[in-house]
Amino acid sequence: MDKSVSTMPRLSACALGAAFGVITALGTLIIGILAMHFKIGHAWVTLLGSVYIGYAATFKGVIVGTLWGFVDGYICGTVIAWVYNYVVIHCKCRRCHIEEVK
């Protein structure tokens, strides 16, 4: 029986989600701190605050925004990994598959 086996590596949805979550959380934290202390990036804080409920250039707002950023990044990273893995499994090109005879 011939079986086509993908040679492309699959992504860990949990690991990619966590990586995206950490990066997004750090970004929102840095932007929030810059806006709070140095008055830089208020437009970004306002923009993100329209999506991340409670995110503002205050101590509490920065903490809330950082948590929202992690959750948002985690979900986005997980979805990206799922889509990537789905495409890898269903890809029909020759480079992505080898023929295994059993």
Sequence and secondary structure as in RCSB ss.txt:
>XXXX:A:sequence
MDKSVSTMPRLSACALGAAFGVITALGTLIIGILAMHFKIGHAWVTLLGSVYIGYAATFKGVIVGTLWGFVDGYI
CGTVIAWVYNYVVIHCKCRRCHIEEVK
>XXXX:A:secstr
 EEEEE S    HHHHHHHHHHHHHHHHHHHHHHHHHH   HHHHHHHHTTSTT  SSHHHHHHHHHHHHHHHHH
HHHHHHHHHHHHHHH   GGGEEEEE 
